[in-house]
Amino acid sequence: MPSVSSVTVSESNGLTFLDVSNAFASARISLFGGHILSFIPNSDGKERLWVSPHAYLNGERPIRGGIPVCWPWFSDDHGREKGALPAHGFLRTQVWKLINSAETENSTTITLSPSFTRAEGFENDCSVTMIIAVGKTMEVSLITENTGVAPIEFNCALHTYFHVDDIQNTQINGIEGQYKDKLDDWGLKETPHPYTITGETDRIHLVPVKTAEIEVDGTIYTEVISKGNDSLVVWNPWQSAASISDMDPFGYKHMLCVETSLTQGKTLAPGESFALEQIIVPR
């Protein structure tokens, strides 16, 4: 059970949720998937994350929206045929454990770990910990430690779905360089300027972007700070949302994925640890 007054526990449809409410913000975290579902700063009362109204919130499938945890591979980059192993790894479909909760004058901190880190496709000795700090910002750290005697290699991502009022009036600032276009045979292309979303988009930006801004109706709405990443993924299904069973056909109008990602492979020596971090800054 949480040891601090700013965290309460609730249950629904067999899932356990941690609800955070402090002087700065509120947040909701599902222990299924170690999945952050909501972050609402008290400064403006506006939700920064998007969860599909058709998301499975019963443990049957990964949750669509919020911040899914991708580990130890991204997408279907697991070395086998597509579909042979779960997309984005196996952490987002297991129940995580609450390791610790704590309060400071600036935030409430939740520490979680998955039930297991060895499964088909990744049979290495390691530990994974996620630390979530809810304050004026939301800071999420996904920490991998090699606890074995041999090097390990992995990828990971914080696959964040941001809420936007209208995707057609949304612009992303701060991304430069080339990206791989998944929708065009992984072709290399240059980042557009201005960076607007005008159709189905699935891009892996191959530079370690540290700060990106989501601008809505000409105003900076959310700043996304990334640490430890080697890439940044931008995704919106556009009208293909109609073919996704747990999305509303028009849900794409109100969401934009900007994902702090490690997609080019990270090797950890025995005893070494690595943190992938994303900080969501309301503006």
N, C-alpha and C positions, 0 to 999 in steps of 0.2 A: 504494500500500500504506500502511496505517496506520503512523505514525511513533512510536507509543507502545506500551509493553508491555501496557497494560490493554485493548487492542483487538486481536482476532484476526479473520481472514477465513475463512469456510467457504462451500462451495457445495453445493447440492442441487437436483435437478430443473431445472437450468439457471438457478437464482436464486443471487445472491450475498448473503451475510449478514455483518453486522458484529456480533461478540459482544463486549460490554463486561463486564469483571469487575474491580472495584477493591475497596478496603477498605470501601466503603459499600453497594454494590449490584451487581447484574448486570442486563444489558439485552440485547435482541436487536433488530437493525434490518435490514430487507430493503432492498436498493438498488432493487428493483422497487417503485415507488411511493413511495420515501423513507419507508417504512412501519415504524413502531415496533411490535414484536410483543410485547415483554415488558419489565417493570420489576419486579424483585424486590429490595426493600431487605434488607440483611443483618440489620437490627435485629429483624425477625420472620420473615424467609424466606417471606413470603406474596406471591404474584403479585397485582399491582394491575390488570393488564390481562387482557381476555378475548379469546381467538381461537377462532373456531368450529372444532370438530374436523373439519368438512367444508370448511374454507376451501381455495380453490385456491392452492396454493403452488408453481405451475409457470409463472406468467406468462400464463396463459390469460385470467384474469379478475381484477378488483380483489380484494384480500385482505379477507375478512370478519372483522373484529375488530381489536384493537390500536388504532392511531391513524391512520386514513386521512386524507390531506390533500385537502381540498376547495378547489379554486381553478381558474379565476377566477369561478366561480359556485357557488352552493349549491343542492343538489337539482336541479330542472329550471328554475331561474330564469335562463334564458339568452336569453329573448325569442323563442324559437321554439316550435313544437309539442312537447309532451312526447315524448321519445324521439328527437327529431331530432338531438340532440347528447348526448354522454355525461353521465349524471347526476353531479353534483359535479365537473364539469370533467375535465381531461385530464392532470393531474399524477400521479394515483394508478395510471395504467396505463403509465407509461414508466419507463425505468431512470435512476436518479439517479446523480450522480457524487460521489465522496468528494473534497472540496476540502481538508479539513484535519482533523487530530486532534491533541489536546493534553491534557496532564495538569496539574492543579494539586494542591495539598494537599487540596482539597475535592471535586474532581470530575474526570471525564473528559469532554472536549468533542469532539463530532463536528460537522463542518460539511459539509452536502450541498447540491447544486443539481441541478435537473432538466435533462434533455438539451435541452429547448426550452420556450419560454413563449409562442410564437405558434402558433395552430392555428385551425381553423374555429370561428367564434363569438367569437374574441378575437385580433384581429390588430393588436396594439399592441407597441410597443417597451418592454420592461421586463425586469428580472431578478428571480429568486426565489432566496432562500437559506433553508435551515433549519438552525438551530443547536440541538443537543441536548446538554444537560449532565446527566450521570448522577452523582449523589452521594447524599447522604441524601434528596434530593428528585430528581425529574426535571423539568427545565425545558426547554420546547420553544418556540422562537421561529420563526415563519414570517414572513420579511421580504420585502416587495415594494418594488422601486424602479422608478420611472418613468425610463427611460433615453431616452425619445423627446422630441419637441418639442411634443407636444400633451397635454392632460390625459387621464387614463385613469380608468375606473370599473370596480370589481370587487367581488366578495364572496369570502369564504373561511371556512374552519372547520377546526378540529382535532377530528375526529369520533370522540372517544375512547370506546371500549368498556371500561367498568370491570368487573372481576370482583366479584361478590357471592356469598356462600354461598347465599342464598335470597332471591329478589326479594320474596317475600311477607313477609319480616321486615326489609325495607329501607325506609329513610326518607331523604328529601333535606331538608336544612336550609339556610336562607339565601336562598331565592328568594322574591321578593315581586312584586307588580304583576300586570299582565295578560299573557296569552299568546294566540297564534294557535293554534287547534286544527285541525290538518290533517285530522283524522278527522271534523270536523263543519263542513265547508265553510268552513274558515279563520275560524270565528267567534271573537270576542274573549271571553275568559273570565278570571276571577280565579284566581290561584294558590291551590290548596287548602292547608289547614293542618289536621292534619299532612299533609305531602306524601308519600303512599305510592303505590305502583304496584299497581293492582288489576285492570288490563286493558290492552288495547292502548293505547299512549300515543305520540303524536307531536306535540310542542308546541314552538313557538318563543316563548320568553319575551322580551318586547320591552324589557327593561331590562338595562343593562350590569352584570349581577351580577358582583361581584369575588371573592366567596368563597362557595362552596357546600360543604356537607359531606355525605358519604355515610355514613349510620349503619346498621349491621347488627346486629341483635339487641341494640339499645339502646346500642351502643358506636360512637363515631366511628371509622370504619375508614380513610377517605381524605378529605383536604381538597383541593378543586379551586380554585386561584386563577387568575383570568383577567385579562388586561390587553389593552387595545386593542379589546375586543369591544363590540358594541352590542346583543348578545343572547346567550342561552344556550338551547341546544336539549336537550330531554329526550326520549329515544326508547327504547321497548321494544316489540317486535312481539307479545308475548304469544303466544297460540295461532296467530296468523298466521305464526309461525315455520315451521310445518309446510308452508307454501306457498313458502318461500324455499329454493331448491335447495342453497345452501351453508350451511344451518343445520340443526342437529339439531332435531326437533320440540319438544324440551324444553329447548333451549339458552337460551330466554328466562328460565328460572328462575335463571340464574347470570350474567346480564349486565345492565348498565344504561348507556346512553349519556348522558353529560353533556358537551355539546359547546361549547367556547369558540368563538363564532361572530361573524361579521360578515355579517349578512343584509339590512341596510337600505341598502347601497351606500356605498362609499368612493371618493372622488375624490382622485387624486394629481396635483399639478402637475408639470411637467417638472423632473427633478432631485430630487423629493421621494420619501421612503421611508416605509414604515409597517410596524410589527411587531405581529402577533397572537401573544400569548403565553399559554401554559398551564403552570402549575406543579402537579405532582402531589406532594402532601405526605402521606406515610404517618403514621398516628396509632396 
